[in-house]
Amino acid sequence: MVGPKGIVALADQLPALDLSYMLVGSVLLLMVLNWALEASKWWLLLRPVERLSFGRAFMATIAGTSVGLITINRTGEFLGRILFLSPENRASGAFASALGSIAQFLVTLVLGSIGLIVLLLSDNALPWAEQWVTLAVVMLAALVAVIATTFYLFPRILRQLLLLIPFLSRLEKASAVLGKYQQGELLHVLFLSLVRYGVFTFQYVLVLWSVQVDVSWGALFVAVPVIYLLATLIPSIMLTELGVRGSVAVAVLGPLGANEAAALLGTTMLWSINVAFPAIVGSVFMLLMRIRTKAEPR
């Protein structure tokens, strides 16, 4: 039997246990919200291509993570998604998916650059980067952001450039979908990308706080976008992505006084929840869902 002291000790632990369960539950709910927002983007961009139910679009998005895991910087996610489309619509679906990726990439570039500037001007200047190096990264990101913005808001320009590539020139009909979007629709998708960015940024901050990384909330909300920016700019594939993200997290959070072990642990936890777990579920979806290999007869 548990004595009075044991009961008191257990009672003292209850608030901490409740907080832990709430924290885990919050992070998992944010993971679902994160991918639901990504599915919403793809679902909207697919309208000129093929009408899917949101449920099937969500499953396709999760399935894409399993393919993306073995491609550089998860650029192959669209391959898993388009398998859920009719065969005759898959090429057009790939072009539609590219617009969603550009929108998310654009948000990452802009907010990451802002975070980098804030860190540069703060008292906790990054020792791993001389001022000119940081400014060069910001200028490069700004240049790429301008190009990405042009391609995103005026996708017809992107289409013309893509058709200049020999092996893509045969996809002229499929790429026509890039000319079917109104700017209002593109701004809607860009807004969803911004909201999604806010969700997984808050999720990362929450995880880092839970592992006691010893950095203030304000500093974390500035540093996390920089981590995402640098991790996006560094090519990585499969498990090397985790190593890259961990190294970048230590490099950015270390000068802010972070516990390096906690930074690595938090990064591993977030990668496992947001990437590895959805990839496993996505693999199951791909095995169970009926995927057509031939176009329907006309």
C-alpha positions, 0 to 999 in steps of 0.5 A: 500500500502507498503511505501518506508520504507516497500520496503527497509525492504523487500529488506533487507530480500531478501538475507536471504530468498534466502539463506534459500530457497537455504539451504532447497533445498540443504538439500533436494537434499542431502537427495535424493542423500543419498538414491540414493547412498544407492539404488545404493549399493543394486542394485549392490549387487543384481546382483547375485540374481535378476536383478532390474531396478534402479528405483525399487531398489530405491523405495525398498530402500525407502520402507525399511526405513518405516520398519526400523523405528520400528526396533532397529537401523533400522536394519530391513530395508532389510525386506521392500526391499526384498518385492520388489524381487521375493518371491524365491529370498528374502532370498538371497536378505536379505544376499546381503543386509547384506553386504551393511549394513556391508560396511556402518557400517565399514565406520561409525566405522573407521571415527567416531573413527578418529573423536573421537581421534582428539577430544581427542587430541584437546584443547576441550577434551570431559568432559563427558568421561575420557581419558581411556573411550575414548580410550576404545571406540576407541579400541572397535571400532577398534576391531569391525572394523577389524572383520567387514572388515574380514567378508565384504571382505571375505563373505564366512567366514561370511557365514560359521559362519552364517550357524552354527546358527541352524535357519539359517542352513536351508538357505544354498542355499540362503546364497550361494550368499555371495560367488559370489562377487569379491573383486573389486565389494565389494570395489566398494560398500565400496566406495559408502558407503564412498561417502554416508557417506560424503553426510549425514555428509555434510548435518548434518553440513549444517543443524547445521550451518543453525540453528546457532549452534555456532561451527566452520565448521572444528570442526563440520566436526570432531564432526559429525562422533563422533555423528554418531559413538556413536548413532550407538553403542547405541541401539534405536528404532523408536522415541527413536532414535531421543532422542538418537541422540539429547542427543549424539549431545548435549554431543559431541557439547556442549563442543565445545561451541554449543548452545544446543537448536540449536544442538537439533533443527538441529538433529531433522530437519535432522532426519525428513528429512533423516528418517521420511519423506522417511519412510512416502514415503516408506509406500506409495510405499509399499501400491501402488506397486504390491508385489508378495506373491507366486513364479512364476511356473517353 
